[in-house]
Amino acid sequence: MTDRTAVSAGKSKKNKSAIQRRLIPTYIFLAIVSFFSVFPLYWMITAATNKSLEVAQGKIWFGTNLAENFKNLTGTEPLWTSMGNSFLYAVVQTLLCLFICSLAGYGFELYHDKVKDKLFAVLLLGMMIPQVATMIPLFRMISAGNLLNTVWGFILPTISTPFMIMMFRQNSRNFPIDIMEAARIDGLGEFQIFFRMYMPVMKSTFAAAAVITFMNAWNAYLWPKVVMTRNEAQTMPMLIANLASGYTTDYGVLMLGVLFCSIPTMIIFFVLQKQFAEGITGAVK
């Protein structure tokens, strides 16, 4: 028995070593892909610490000009005001979009009929209309409502999107109907079921939708450029565009501004990456 055990253990080790040797090309490929994926982020960080000439010359290691770049950035552009504006706009839009789109997706799926299915099909046609085609009528509506340079002027056109409604509707198919029926027997109303049953069960979907909505709102440039006409209301993407639109561009300052603009979205994604993956795949907790 001991001989057989030793022979089987030897075969197992040989099989593991053979599998590991076959995986070496895969590991090498993944290492190369990871390097090319991470290098732009590394170069952005190092460029923020170098002078403009050094960045233009292709210097890829850390420098000593970070403090000077920060001083120039805060001296030429309202960095903290822009950061605060972007954060306010993105948070308000994310919260309202999650509530409205989740409620719509919940209703379309769990109370659907033929009329609602046709209405949902018409709603999906909105995904085929480019944003630029609606820019002029939207601007006239926002201007007529005296909402220029306000948070409402920023978020109203994107407070509800067909994609988010479709995402919540598709994931709502995994929501157990038995929970709703049991809640109704216990005397809960429809909004109570939504807040106390649906939202906790669909938290992965809410996390994925929050990441997507926050990143879209934070990185938005074209619509804020149209409705935010004052410097006091500008967002971070607008600040980055201002840094890059001069006659001479200070690449060190520009990269530092891009770094500041990237930090919030990176934090949001890394904090919610597990829930994001579960929500995209339709997982229900």
C-alpha positions in Angstrom: 0.0 0.0 0.0 2.8 2.3 0.8 4.4 1.6 -2.6 1.2 2.4 -4.4 0.8 5.6 -2.4 4.3 6.7 -3.3 3.7 5.9 -7.0 0.4 7.8 -7.0 2.1 10.8 -5.2 4.9 10.8 -7.8 2.4 10.7 -10.7 0.5 13.6 -9.1 3.6 15.7 -8.7 4.6 15.0 -12.4 1.1 16.0 -13.5 1.2 19.2 -11.5 4.7 20.1 -12.9 3.5 19.4 -16.4 0.4 21.6 -16.0 2.6 24.4 -14.6 5.0 24.1 -17.6 2.0 24.4 -20.0 0.8 27.5 -18.1 4.1 29.3 -18.4 3.2 30.9 -21.8 -0.2 32.0 -20.4 1.5 33.7 -17.4 4.0 35.4 -19.7 1.2 36.7 -21.9 -0.8 37.9 -18.9 2.3 39.7 -17.5 2.8 41.5 -20.8 -0.8 42.5 -21.1 -0.8 43.7 -17.4 2.3 45.8 -18.0 0.8 47.6 -21.0 -2.5 48.1 -19.0 -0.8 49.6 -16.0 2.0 51.5 -17.7 -0.2 54.5 -18.7 -1.3 54.9 -15.1 2.4 54.7 -14.0 3.5 57.2 -16.6 0.7 59.6 -15.6 1.9 59.5 -11.9 5.5 60.0 -12.8 4.8 62.7 -15.3 3.0 64.7 -12.5 6.3 64.9 -10.7 8.4 66.1 -13.6 8.8 69.4 -15.5 7.0 69.9 -18.8 10.2 69.5 -20.9 11.1 66.3 -19.1 7.7 64.9 -19.8 7.9 65.9 -23.5 11.3 64.2 -23.7 9.8 60.9 -22.5 11.1 60.7 -18.9 9.4 57.8 -17.2 10.8 57.9 -13.7 9.9 60.1 -10.8 11.1 63.7 -10.6 11.2 66.4 -8.0 8.8 69.0 -9.5 5.6 67.8 -7.8 5.3 70.8 -5.4 5.9 73.3 -8.3 3.3 71.6 -10.5 0.8 71.6 -7.7 1.5 75.3 -7.1 1.0 76.1 -10.7 -2.2 74.0 -11.0 -3.9 75.7 -8.0 -2.6 79.1 -9.1 -4.0 78.9 -12.6 -7.2 76.9 -12.2 -9.9 76.6 -9.4 -8.9 73.0 -8.6 -10.8 72.5 -5.4 -13.9 74.2 -6.7 -13.9 72.0 -9.8 -13.4 68.9 -7.6 -16.3 69.9 -5.4 -18.6 70.6 -8.3 -17.8 67.3 -10.0 -18.3 65.4 -6.7 -21.6 67.1 -6.0 -23.0 66.6 -9.6 -21.8 63.0 -9.7 -23.2 62.0 -6.3 -26.6 63.7 -6.8 -26.9 62.2 -10.3 -25.9 58.7 -9.1 -28.4 58.7 -6.2 -31.3 59.9 -8.2 -30.5 57.7 -11.2 -30.3 54.6 -9.1 -33.7 55.4 -7.5 -35.5 56.2 -10.7 -34.0 53.5 -12.9 -34.3 50.8 -10.3 -37.9 51.7 -9.7 -38.6 51.6 -13.4 -36.8 48.3 -14.0 -38.6 46.8 -11.0 -42.0 47.8 -12.4 -41.3 46.8 -15.9 -40.2 43.3 -14.9 -42.3 42.4 -11.9 -45.5 44.0 -13.1 -45.1 43.6 -16.8 -47.8 43.0 -19.4 -47.9 43.4 -23.2 -48.5 47.2 -23.0 -45.4 47.7 -20.7 -43.3 45.4 -23.0 -44.2 47.6 -26.0 -43.4 50.8 -24.0 -40.1 49.3 -22.9 -39.3 48.5 -26.6 -40.0 52.2 -27.4 -37.8 53.2 -24.5 -34.9 51.2 -25.8 -35.0 53.2 -29.0 -33.6 56.1 -27.0 -30.3 54.2 -26.8 -30.0 54.6 -30.6 -30.2 58.4 -30.5 -26.8 60.1 -30.1 -26.5 62.7 -27.4 -25.4 65.4 -29.8 -28.7 65.1 -31.7 -30.6 66.2 -28.5 -28.2 68.8 -27.4 -29.9 71.9 -28.8 -33.5 71.1 -27.6 -32.1 70.1 -24.2 -30.2 73.3 -23.9 -33.3 75.4 -24.9 -35.3 73.5 -22.2 -32.7 74.0 -19.5 -32.2 77.7 -20.5 -36.0 78.3 -20.4 -36.1 76.8 -17.0 -33.3 79.1 -15.7 -31.3 76.0 -14.8 -28.0 77.0 -16.4 -24.9 76.7 -14.1 -27.0 74.6 -11.6 -26.8 71.0 -10.5 -30.2 70.3 -11.9 -29.2 71.6 -15.3 -26.3 69.1 -15.2 -28.2 66.0 -14.1 -31.8 66.3 -15.5 -30.9 65.0 -19.0 -29.2 61.9 -17.6 -31.2 61.3 -14.4 -32.7 58.3 -16.1 -31.2 56.3 -19.0 -32.6 53.4 -21.1 -29.4 51.4 -20.4 -29.8 51.6 -16.6 -33.5 50.8 -16.8 -32.7 47.8 -19.0 -30.0 46.7 -16.6 -32.3 46.7 -13.6 -35.1 45.0 -15.5 -32.8 42.2 -16.7 -31.4 41.6 -13.3 -34.8 41.8 -11.7 -35.6 38.5 -13.5 -33.5 36.8 -10.8 -35.5 38.4 -8.0 -37.5 35.6 -6.2 -41.2 36.3 -6.6 -42.0 34.2 -3.5 -40.5 37.0 -1.4 -43.0 39.5 -2.8 -45.9 37.2 -2.2 -44.8 36.5 1.3 -44.4 40.2 2.0 -47.9 41.0 0.7 -49.3 38.3 2.9 -47.6 40.0 5.9 -49.3 43.3 4.9 -46.4 45.2 3.3 -47.2 47.8 0.6 -45.5 47.9 -2.8 -43.0 50.7 -1.8 -42.2 48.8 1.4 -41.5 45.7 -0.6 -39.2 47.7 -2.9 -37.2 49.4 -0.1 -37.1 46.5 2.4 -37.0 43.4 0.1 -35.9 44.4 -3.4 -33.1 46.8 -2.7 -31.2 44.5 -0.2 -31.5 41.5 -2.5 -30.4 43.4 -5.5 -27.5 45.2 -3.8 -24.9 43.9 -6.4 -26.9 45.4 -9.2 -27.1 48.7 -7.4 -23.4 48.7 -6.8 -22.7 48.0 -10.5 -25.1 50.7 -11.6 -23.6 53.1 -9.0 -20.1 52.6 -10.5 -21.2 53.1 -14.1 -23.4 56.2 -13.3 -20.8 57.8 -11.1 -18.0 57.4 -13.7 -20.2 58.7 -16.5 -21.2 61.7 -14.5 -17.7 62.4 -13.3 -16.1 62.1 -16.8 -18.9 64.0 -18.6 -17.6 66.9 -20.6 -19.8 67.9 -23.6 -23.0 68.6 -21.7 -21.4 70.4 -18.8 -19.5 72.5 -21.3 -22.8 73.6 -22.8 -24.7 74.3 -19.6 -21.9 75.4 -17.2 -21.0 78.8 -18.6 -19.3 80.2 -15.4 -15.9 79.3 -14.1 -17.4 78.8 -10.6 -19.6 75.9 -12.0 -16.9 74.1 -14.1 -16.1 70.4 -13.6 -12.8 68.5 -13.6 -13.0 67.4 -17.2 -13.5 71.1 -18.2 -10.5 72.1 -16.0 -8.4 69.5 -17.8 -9.5 70.8 -21.2 -8.5 74.3 -20.1 -5.1 73.1 -19.1 -4.6 71.5 -22.5 -6.0 74.3 -24.7 -3.4 77.0 -24.1 -0.8 78.2 -26.6 1.8 76.3 -24.5 0.9 73.3 -22.5 2.6 72.5 -19.2 2.5 68.7 -19.4 3.6 68.3 -15.8 0.7 70.4 -14.6 -1.6 68.7 -17.1 -0.7 65.2 -15.8 -1.2 66.3 -12.2 -4.7 67.6 -13.1 -5.5 64.3 -14.8 -4.2 62.4 -11.7 -6.6 64.4 -9.5 -9.4 63.8 -11.9 -8.7 60.0 -11.9 -8.4 59.4 -8.2 -12.2 59.5 -7.2 -13.2 57.1 -10.0 -10.4 54.7 -9.1 -11.4 54.7 -5.5 -15.1 54.1 -6.3 -14.2 51.2 -8.6 -11.7 49.5 -6.3 -14.1 49.7 -3.3 -17.0 48.3 -5.3 -15.2 46.1 -7.8 -16.5 42.8 -6.4 -20.1 44.0 -6.3 -19.6 45.5 -9.7 -18.6 42.1 -11.2 -21.5 40.4 -9.5 -24.0 43.0 -10.7 -22.8 42.9 -14.3 -23.2 39.2 -14.4 -26.7 39.4 -12.9 -25.9 37.9 -9.5 -28.5 38.2 -6.7 -27.5 38.2 -3.0 
